[in-house]
Amino acid sequence: MSSAGIPAATTPATGRTAGRHGFWQRALRHRSFMIGGVLTLALIVAAGLSFVWTPLSPYDMDMANKLAGPSAKHWLGTDAFGRDVASLLLVGARASILVGIIAVGIGLVAGTALGLLAAAKRGWVEEAIMRLTDFSLAFPAILLAIMLTAVFGAGIVNAIIAIGIYNIPIFARITRASANAVWSREYIAAAQACGKGPFAITMQHVLPNISAVLIVQITIRFAIAILAEAALSYLGLGTQPPQPSWGRMLSEAQTLMFQQPLLAVWPGAAIAMAVLGLNLMGDGLRDLLDPRLARAR
């Protein structure tokens, strides 16, 4: 207790420190968060490592050793062109992370702005934004990518745009629902009574109080973006040769299932582990950042 009879942990500086310390204490005990964090970290490390080192060049072909099994030289074997599969997997992680970061970033920035505007203005503005999001959700990412491909051609840029546009209405709806709950609180009425305008209230009170919901949604949408990029590359609409991609590795392996089934196992396992890791981490963050769930645990 301080000399004024107030616990030391309630002062601004120590309160933040105690909060961070308590969060990480609970995080280390949360199984889903830890497993998801390890898998997500492995994805990031694989992508980062590929910029400075790979077992062999993922672009060099060796037709004499095509469809070879795992060996000391080729840890995971080779593909139909004699390229090292381990190197392809490492470099392919770059495309997954790149698409996830940019596509989710597009959805987060644009969708959050629209959701906050809808909650702050209400009336016809909210109705127009919600109907626009309903219309956008009628076009799945893959269908939107096919439309963009027909006009501009296949490529990772169009895949990112398609996935990003699909994320906008999702973030907008989640932001609007969460923001509406905050706008109904008593401290918002107090801020309005003090003369604060909608923009100031949104930035100072609403956005900080819905940040936990957005953080959880980012991890979930990141996982879906990785899955969508793999699906688009599988269909030939995403990452284009010679740039490695997990989805295109699966596509190339489908005709070789009886000759070398491991070619489909490795990229499939990489996609599954990346998506599982992000989903588990998102589930853990939801538990850790929700005060009610945090107290229950």
FENVENZI-V100876 format. One record per backbone hydrogen bond with DSSP energy under -1.0 kcal/mol. NH is the residue of the N-H (numbers start at 1). CO is the residue of the C=O. If there is no record, write none. Layout:
# FENVENZI-V100876
nh=(NH/NH)
co=(CO/CO)
This chain:
# FENVENZI-V100876
nh=(2/5/10/11/15/16/17/18/19/20/21/22/23/24/25/26/27/28/34/35/36/37/38/39/40/41/42/43/44/45/46/47/48/49/50/51/52/53/62/65/66/67/68/71/77/78/79/82/85/88/89/90/91/92/93/94/96/97/98/99/100/101/102/103/104/105/106/107/108/109/110/111/112/113/114/115/116/117/118/119/120/121/122/125/127/128/129/130/131/132/133/134/135/136/137/138/139/144/145/146/147/148/149/150/151/152/153/155/159/160/161/162/163/164/165/166/167/168/171/172/173/174/175/176/177/178/179/180/181/182/183/185/189/190/191/192/193/194/195/196/201/202/203/204/205/206/207/209/210/214/215/216/217/218/219/220/221/222/223/224/225/226/227/228/229/230/231/232/233/234/235/236/237/243/249/250/251/252/253/254/256/260/263/264/265/266/268/269/270/271/272/273/274/275/276/277/278/279/280/281/282/283/284/285/286/287/288/289/290/294/295/296/297)
co=(6/2/7/8/11/12/13/14/15/16/17/18/19/20/21/22/23/24/30/31/32/33/34/35/36/37/38/39/40/41/42/43/44/45/46/48/49/49/81/62/63/79/65/74/74/68/83/79/77/84/85/86/87/88/89/91/92/93/94/95/96/97/98/99/100/101/102/103/104/105/106/107/108/109/110/111/112/113/114/115/116/117/118/122/123/124/125/126/127/128/129/130/131/132/133/135/136/140/141/142/143/144/145/146/147/148/149/237/155/156/157/158/159/160/161/162/163/164/167/168/169/170/171/172/173/174/175/176/177/178/179/182/185/186/187/188/189/190/192/191/197/198/199/200/201/201/202/205/206/210/211/212/213/214/215/216/217/218/219/220/221/222/223/224/225/226/227/228/229/230/231/233/232/240/245/246/247/248/249/250/253/256/260/261/261/262/264/265/266/267/268/269/270/271/272/273/274/275/276/277/278/279/280/281/282/283/284/285/286/290/291/292/293)
